[in-house]
Amino acid sequence: MTREAIIQKTIQALQVLPEEKAVQVSEFADFMLQKYEDLTLQQGIQTLQSESETFHFLTDEEDLYSSADVKEK
């Protein structure tokens, strides 16, 4: 089913439903839109962070400690 067909089917269902049920569908659509926007924002932040060279200087730093330096008490 295409996106347009889904939209048309949903519009037809909304026209038949009582107002109370149509409000519930509208609220659910708002909820889904908010989740989608949050996910998109989170993915954008992750992409920016992964492509950032903010901490690039740490890759050139030598290791100061190794597992041999760990002592048990």
N, C-alpha and C positions, 0 to 999 in steps of 0.2 A: 504494500500500500504506500502510495506516495505521500509526501508531506501535505500537499494540497488536499488530497483525499481525506487524510486524517483531520485536517482543519475543518473541512466541510462536514464531515461526519459529526464532529464535536459540536459545531454550530447548530446542526439539525437537532442533536440531542438536547442542547441547551434551550432551544425554542420550545421543545415539548415538556421539559421538566418544569415543575412548579418553582416559583421564585426562591423559596428556601433551599431547594436542592441546587439551583443554579448558582446561588451564593456560595455553597459549599464547593462546587466545582471551581469557581473563580478563586476561592481561598486556597484550594489545593494547587491550582496553576501558579498562584503567587508564591506558594511554598516551594514548588519545584523550580521556579525561576530563581529564587533566592539561593537554593542549593547549587544550581548550575553556576550562578555568578560567583559564589564562594569558591567552588571547585576551580573555575577559570582563574580567579585571582590567586588561589594557592599555587596552581601550576605555573602561573606567570612569575610569582615570587621565587619558586624553586628554580625556574629557568634562569632568572637573573642571578640568583645566588650561585648556581653551578657554572655559569659563564663568567662570573666576576673574578677579577684577579686581585681582590682586596687582600687576601692572605697568601698571595703567590710567593711573597718573600720567605715564608716558612718552608717552602720546598728546598731552598738553598741552605737551610740551617743544618748543621751537623747534629747527629744524635749525641746527647750528653750522657745518657744512661742506657744501659742494656739490661737484659734479664739477669745477668751475672751480678749486678749491683743490688739485687733484691735480697734482703736478709729477713729471716724468720725470727720472731721473738718467742 
